[in-house]
Amino acid sequence: MIQLMLIGGLGTPEILIIAIVILLLFGGKKIPELMKGMGKGIRSFKKGLNEDDDNSSASDNASVDGKNGEEVK
């Protein structure tokens, strides 16, 4: 509940101040590099989730025969 109040209390001036502080801390050249790294990380995470889902569904389909429940290899 407290977190909702903190997030809801951020207006345009506060967000601009935070953006300026981040710009001063990291510099103009470093921010695109950070965003590129974050994008690669998110892409890798999504790819890992999709591969995990594909592997589990493929193993579920291949492990049991539909007729009498025998394992198929």
N, C-alpha and C positions, 0 to 999 in steps of 0.2 A: 504494500500500500504506500509506503514511504517512497519507494522508487518511482511510482507513478506520479507522485507530486513533484519529484525532482525533475523528471523528464518533461512533464507538462509545464514547468515553470521556465523553461528555456525559450526565450524569445529571439528575435532577429539580432538585437544588439549583443546578447550573450554569445550567440553562435558566431558572430563576426569577431568578437574578442578571442574566442577559442581558436578560430581559424588563423588569426593574426599571430597568436602565441605559437601555434604549431608551425606556421611559416617561419617565424623567427628561430625556433629551435632547430628545425631540420633544414631550412634553406630551400630555395626555389628549385634547385637541381635534384635534391634528394627525394622530394615528395613523389615525382613520377616513378622513380625507381621503387619506392616503397609500395605504391599502388600496383605496379607491374608484378612485384613479388606476391602481393596479396591476391591478385587475380590468378596467378599461376597456382597458388596454394588452394584457392577455392575450386579451380578447375580440376586439380589433382584429387581433391576430396570428393567431388561429385563423380569423377571417373571411378574412384575406388568404391564408392557406394553402388554405382551401376554394375561394376564387375562382380561385386559381392552378391548382388541380387541375381545376376545372370548365372553365377556359379551355383548358388543354392537352388535355384529353380531347375537348372539343368541336372543337378545331381538328384533332386527329388523325382524328376521325370524318369531318369534312367535307372534308378535303384529298385523300383517295384514294377512288376509286370501287372497289367490291369486284370488279367484273367484269374489267376489263383494266388496272387500275392508273392510269387517267387522272385528272388533277386535276379536281375539281369545284368551281365557285365559286358 
